[in-house]
């Protein structure tokens, strides 16, 4: 059997490498930062090797998905969604416990968080619903009941793990996608009121003590400087000490002296700021902004409503992760356990972002390949 090399060349000539290109650039900045951040801890010194392996898996998965036609994402959106909801239920029943939460499924050497993939499942599920219902009119509260249920069920299951940050992030993804689908102004006001009331009720009756302390610490970290406010204070010290040009690669005192816990996951941006300074942080933020606008461009250039809504949903996954994580480490938001896309250590999140890139690439390629 002979391969037609001209056809293969033509496919790759029209293949949109932009999403993988931008994400790979951010990742390799992240792997250098991860290497630097973990060298002060012998038990974490080899984490960068594991992260490279995770990246290889996520890149392979994303590239494979990029050759699926968008019709497949539409066809199996609900199937993917219900399988993932089932996995969240399994996590609550027999999931692996760690750091006070029950968030992981363990199958032999494989350990993953279904809540990470659930973000993608919600995006596809909402996109399929909105591409078939109320496509030409502004949405009122009645039209939002079923779409809200699509995101509320997994969000509730995730909050029960407990993982409040990821649960609320799924609700934020829903809001961005609903706003893109055009909400009535009256609906926006009602959502704001419901959100405010729900927040007050959640704070008083739904949050655990440590979650309330995180909010109080956000308002005044010095109130418990050696306890719940410690991470926030050390993070600010790291960012401030980087000044304009930074201390230089592998010269972070917060990392090398282990002053800042979780410097390989939640607080990688703090270490990056300390070593690369304002200039390096500006470069990294610029890369994220380019990625966000690439998703927005994709939403405006595809012809199918499903493709456009999915593009906005994928953008919101990256945007909220980036916005919340950076705001958290700078002291502008309460501390929650959300990774910085492609920078924080973690296999499940990295594979999720790889799949997001693969789906976006598939949607872009479908304009002239499929």
C-alpha positions as CSV (number, residue, x, y, z in Angstrom):
1,X,0.0,0.0,0.0
2,X,1.5,3.3,-1.1
3,X,0.9,6.6,0.8
4,X,0.0,9.7,-1.1
5,X,2.6,12.0,0.3
6,X,1.1,15.0,-1.5
7,X,-2.2,14.5,0.3
8,X,-0.5,14.2,3.7
9,X,1.6,17.3,3.0
10,X,-1.5,19.2,2.0
11,X,-3.4,18.3,5.2
12,X,-0.5,19.5,7.4
13,X,-0.1,22.6,5.3
14,X,-3.7,23.6,6.1
15,X,-3.5,22.2,9.7
16,X,-3.9,24.9,12.4
17,X,-0.9,24.6,14.7
18,X,-1.5,27.8,16.5
19,X,-3.3,26.4,19.6
20,X,-0.7,23.7,20.2
21,X,2.1,26.2,19.4
22,X,1.0,28.7,22.0
23,X,0.2,26.1,24.6
24,X,3.6,24.3,24.0
25,X,5.4,27.6,24.4
26,X,3.7,28.3,27.8
27,X,4.3,24.7,28.8
28,X,8.1,24.8,28.2
29,X,8.3,28.1,30.1
30,X,6.4,26.2,32.9
31,X,8.7,23.2,32.8
32,X,11.8,25.5,33.3
33,X,9.9,27.2,36.2
34,X,8.9,23.8,37.7
35,X,12.5,22.6,37.6
36,X,13.6,25.7,39.4
37,X,10.8,25.6,41.9
38,X,11.4,22.0,43.0
39,X,15.2,21.8,43.2
40,X,15.2,22.9,46.9
41,X,13.2,19.8,47.8
42,X,15.0,16.5,47.1
43,X,11.7,14.5,47.2
44,X,10.3,16.7,44.4
45,X,13.4,17.2,42.3
46,X,12.3,14.8,39.6
47,X,8.7,16.1,39.2
48,X,9.7,17.9,36.0
49,X,10.4,14.5,34.4
50,X,6.9,13.3,35.3
51,X,5.5,16.5,34.0
52,X,7.3,16.0,30.7
53,X,5.7,12.5,30.5
54,X,2.3,14.0,31.2
55,X,2.9,16.6,28.5
56,X,3.7,13.8,26.0
57,X,0.5,12.1,26.8
58,X,-1.6,15.3,26.6
59,X,0.0,16.3,23.3
60,X,-0.6,12.8,21.8
61,X,-4.2,12.8,23.0
62,X,-4.8,16.4,21.8
63,X,-3.3,15.7,18.4
64,X,-5.4,12.5,18.0
65,X,-8.6,14.4,18.9
66,X,-7.7,17.2,16.4
67,X,-8.3,14.7,13.5
68,X,-11.8,13.9,14.7
69,X,-14.5,15.8,12.8
70,X,-16.6,18.3,14.9
71,X,-19.7,16.2,14.1
72,X,-18.2,13.5,16.4
73,X,-18.0,16.0,19.3
74,X,-21.6,16.9,18.7
75,X,-22.7,13.2,18.4
76,X,-21.1,12.0,21.6
77,X,-21.4,15.1,23.7
78,X,-24.2,13.8,26.0
79,X,-22.6,10.3,26.2
80,X,-19.3,11.9,27.3
81,X,-21.2,14.0,29.8
82,X,-23.1,11.2,31.5
83,X,-20.1,8.9,31.7
84,X,-18.2,11.7,33.4
85,X,-21.1,12.4,35.8
86,X,-21.0,8.6,36.6
87,X,-17.3,8.8,37.4
88,X,-17.9,11.7,39.8
89,X,-20.4,9.6,41.6
90,X,-17.9,6.7,41.8
91,X,-15.3,9.2,43.2
92,X,-17.7,10.1,46.1
93,X,-18.3,6.4,46.8
94,X,-14.9,4.8,46.5
95,X,-12.5,7.5,45.4
96,X,-8.9,7.9,46.7
97,X,-8.5,10.3,49.6
98,X,-5.7,12.8,49.9
99,X,-5.1,16.2,51.5
100,X,-8.5,16.1,53.2
101,X,-10.5,15.5,49.9
102,X,-11.8,12.6,47.9
103,X,-11.1,13.6,44.3
104,X,-9.2,10.9,42.6
105,X,-9.8,7.6,40.9
106,X,-6.9,5.1,41.0
107,X,-6.6,2.3,38.5
108,X,-3.3,0.6,39.0
109,X,-0.6,3.1,38.2
110,X,-3.2,5.6,36.8
111,X,-4.4,8.3,39.1
112,X,-6.7,11.0,37.7
113,X,-9.4,13.5,38.6
114,X,-12.7,13.1,36.7
115,X,-13.5,16.7,37.8
116,X,-10.8,18.0,35.4
117,X,-12.4,16.3,32.4
118,X,-15.8,17.3,33.6
119,X,-15.1,20.9,32.6
120,X,-14.8,19.8,29.0
121,X,-17.8,17.5,29.3
122,X,-20.0,20.5,30.5
123,X,-18.8,22.6,27.6
124,X,-19.7,20.0,25.0
125,X,-23.0,19.2,26.7
126,X,-24.1,22.9,26.9
127,X,-23.0,23.5,23.3
128,X,-25.1,20.7,22.0
129,X,-28.2,21.8,24.0
130,X,-27.8,25.5,22.8
131,X,-27.2,24.5,19.2
132,X,-30.6,22.8,19.1
133,X,-32.8,25.0,21.4
134,X,-33.6,28.7,21.3
135,X,-30.9,29.4,18.7
136,X,-32.4,32.7,17.5
137,X,-33.6,34.6,20.6
138,X,-32.3,36.1,23.8
139,X,-32.4,33.8,26.7
140,X,-34.7,34.3,29.8
141,X,-34.7,32.4,33.1
142,X,-37.0,29.7,31.7
143,X,-34.6,28.9,28.8
144,X,-31.7,28.6,31.3
145,X,-33.3,26.0,33.6
146,X,-32.1,22.9,31.7
147,X,-28.6,24.3,30.7
148,X,-28.1,25.3,34.3
149,X,-29.0,21.8,35.4
150,X,-26.4,20.4,33.0
151,X,-23.7,22.3,34.9
152,X,-25.2,22.3,38.4
153,X,-25.3,18.5,38.8
154,X,-21.5,17.9,38.2
155,X,-20.7,21.2,40.1
156,X,-22.6,19.9,43.2
157,X,-20.9,16.5,43.0
158,X,-17.5,18.2,42.8
159,X,-18.2,20.6,45.7
160,X,-19.1,17.5,47.8
161,X,-15.6,16.0,47.3
162,X,-14.9,18.8,48.5
163,X,-13.5,20.9,45.7
164,X,-15.2,24.3,45.9
165,X,-12.9,26.0,43.4
166,X,-13.5,23.6,40.5
167,X,-17.2,23.4,41.3
168,X,-17.6,27.2,41.2
169,X,-15.4,27.3,38.0
170,X,-17.9,25.1,36.2
171,X,-20.7,27.6,37.1
172,X,-18.5,30.4,35.8
173,X,-18.0,28.5,32.5
174,X,-21.8,28.2,32.3
175,X,-22.2,32.0,32.8
176,X,-19.7,32.9,30.0
177,X,-21.3,30.5,27.6
178,X,-24.8,31.7,28.5
179,X,-23.7,35.3,28.1
180,X,-22.3,34.5,24.6
181,X,-25.7,33.0,23.7
182,X,-27.3,36.4,24.5
183,X,-29.1,36.9,27.8
184,X,-31.9,39.4,28.4
185,X,-30.8,42.3,30.6
186,X,-33.6,41.3,33.0
187,X,-32.1,37.8,33.2
188,X,-28.6,39.3,34.0
189,X,-30.1,41.2,36.9
190,X,-31.9,38.1,38.3
191,X,-28.8,36.0,38.0
192,X,-26.8,38.7,39.9
193,X,-29.4,38.7,42.7
194,X,-29.5,34.9,42.9
195,X,-25.7,34.7,42.9
196,X,-25.5,37.3,45.7
197,X,-28.1,35.5,47.8
198,X,-26.6,32.1,47.1
199,X,-23.2,33.4,48.1
200,X,-24.4,34.6,51.5
201,X,-26.3,31.4,52.2
202,X,-23.3,29.3,51.1
203,X,-20.9,31.2,53.3
204,X,-23.1,30.9,56.4
205,X,-24.3,27.3,55.9
206,X,-22.5,25.6,53.1
207,X,-18.8,26.2,53.6
208,X,-16.5,24.3,55.9
209,X,-14.5,26.1,58.6
210,X,-11.2,26.1,56.5
211,X,-13.0,27.5,53.5
212,X,-14.4,30.4,55.6
213,X,-10.9,31.0,56.9
214,X,-9.6,31.3,53.4
215,X,-12.1,34.1,52.7
216,X,-11.3,35.9,56.0
217,X,-7.6,35.5,55.2
218,X,-8.1,37.1,51.8
219,X,-9.5,40.1,53.5
220,X,-6.7,40.3,56.1
221,X,-3.8,37.7,55.7
222,X,-2.0,39.1,58.8
223,X,-4.9,38.1,61.1
224,X,-3.4,34.5,61.0
225,X,0.0,35.1,59.5
226,X,1.4,31.7,60.6
227,X,-1.7,29.7,59.8
228,X,-4.3,30.2,57.0
229,X,-2.7,33.5,55.9
230,X,0.8,32.1,55.6
231,X,0.7,31.1,51.9
232,X,-0.8,34.4,50.8
233,X,1.8,36.4,52.7
234,X,4.7,34.3,51.3
235,X,3.3,34.6,47.8
236,X,3.2,38.4,48.0
237,X,6.8,38.4,49.3
238,X,7.9,36.2,46.3
239,X,6.1,38.4,43.7
240,X,7.3,41.7,45.3
241,X,10.9,40.6,45.6
242,X,11.1,39.8,41.9
243,X,10.8,43.6,41.1
244,X,11.2,44.6,37.5
245,X,13.7,42.0,36.0
246,X,13.6,39.3,38.6
247,X,16.3,37.5,40.5
248,X,17.1,35.1,37.7
249,X,16.4,31.4,36.9
250,X,17.0,29.0,39.9
251,X,17.5,32.0,42.2
252,X,14.2,32.0,44.1
253,X,14.8,32.1,47.8
254,X,11.1,31.3,48.5
255,X,11.5,28.0,46.6
256,X,15.0,27.1,47.6
257,X,14.3,27.7,51.3
258,X,10.9,26.1,51.1
259,X,9.1,29.2,52.5
260,X,6.2,28.9,50.0
261,X,4.3,25.6,50.1
262,X,2.7,24.2,46.9
263,X,5.1,26.2,44.8
264,X,4.9,23.5,42.1
265,X,1.1,23.6,41.8
266,X,-1.1,26.5,43.0
267,X,1.8,29.0,43.5
268,X,4.0,28.4,40.5
269,X,3.2,32.0,39.3
270,X,4.7,33.4,42.5
271,X,8.0,31.6,41.9
272,X,7.9,32.7,38.2
273,X,7.4,36.3,39.3
274,X,10.2,36.1,41.8
275,X,12.7,34.8,39.2
276,X,11.6,36.6,36.1
277,X,10.1,39.8,37.5
278,X,7.5,42.1,36.0
279,X,9.0,41.7,32.5
280,X,8.7,37.9,32.6
281,X,5.2,38.0,34.1
282,X,4.1,40.4,31.4
283,X,5.4,38.1,28.7
284,X,3.6,35.1,30.2
285,X,0.4,37.0,30.6
286,X,0.7,38.2,26.9
287,X,0.9,34.6,25.8
288,X,-2.3,33.7,27.6
289,X,-4.0,36.8,26.1
290,X,-3.0,35.7,22.7
291,X,-4.5,32.2,23.4
292,X,-7.7,33.8,24.6
293,X,-8.1,35.9,21.5
294,X,-7.3,32.9,19.3
295,X,-10.3,31.1,20.8
296,X,-12.5,34.3,20.3
297,X,-11.3,34.4,16.7
298,X,-12.2,30.8,16.2
299,X,-15.7,31.4,17.6
300,X,-16.2,34.2,15.1
301,X,-14.9,32.3,12.1
302,X,-16.7,29.0,12.2
303,X,-20.1,28.6,10.6
304,X,-21.9,26.2,12.9
305,X,-23.4,27.4,16.2
306,X,-22.2,24.3,18.0
307,X,-18.6,25.0,17.0
308,X,-18.8,28.7,18.1
309,X,-20.3,27.9,21.5
310,X,-17.7,25.2,22.1
311,X,-14.9,27.7,21.2
312,X,-16.2,30.1,23.8
313,X,-16.5,27.4,26.4
314,X,-12.9,26.3,25.8
315,X,-11.7,29.8,26.1
316,X,-13.6,30.2,29.4
317,X,-11.8,27.1,30.8
318,X,-8.4,28.6,30.1
319,X,-9.5,32.2,31.1
320,X,-11.0,31.4,34.5
321,X,-8.1,29.1,35.5
322,X,-5.6,31.8,34.6
323,X,-7.6,34.8,36.0
324,X,-8.4,33.0,39.3
325,X,-4.9,31.5,39.9
326,X,-3.1,34.8,39.1
327,X,-5.5,36.8,41.2
328,X,-5.1,34.3,44.1
329,X,-1.3,34.4,44.3
330,X,-1.3,38.2,44.0
331,X,-3.8,38.5,46.9
332,X,-6.6,39.8,44.8
333,X,-8.8,36.7,45.3
334,X,-9.2,34.1,48.1
335,X,-6.9,31.0,47.9
336,X,-8.5,28.2,46.0
337,X,-6.9,25.0,44.5
338,X,-7.0,25.9,40.8
339,X,-3.9,25.3,38.7
340,X,-2.3,27.8,36.3
341,X,-2.9,26.3,32.8
342,X,0.2,24.5,31.5
343,X,2.4,25.9,34.3
344,X,1.2,24.0,37.4
345,X,2.2,20.4,38.0
346,X,-0.5,17.8,37.4
347,X,-1.4,15.2,34.9
348,X,-5.2,15.4,34.9
349,X,-5.3,19.1,34.3
350,X,-2.5,18.9,31.6
351,X,-4.4,16.2,29.7
352,X,-7.6,18.3,29.9
353,X,-5.8,21.4,28.5
354,X,-4.3,19.2,25.8
355,X,-7.8,17.9,24.8
356,X,-9.1,21.5,24.7
357,X,-6.4,22.3,22.2
358,X,-7.2,19.3,20.2
359,X,-10.9,20.1,20.0
360,X,-10.1,23.8,19.1
361,X,-7.7,22.6,16.4
362,X,-10.4,20.3,15.0
363,X,-12.9,23.1,14.8
364,X,-10.4,25.3,13.1
365,X,-9.4,22.6,10.7
366,X,-13.0,21.9,9.8
367,X,-13.2,25.2,8.0
368,X,-11.1,23.8,5.2
369,X,-10.2,20.2,5.9
370,X,-13.4,18.3,6.8
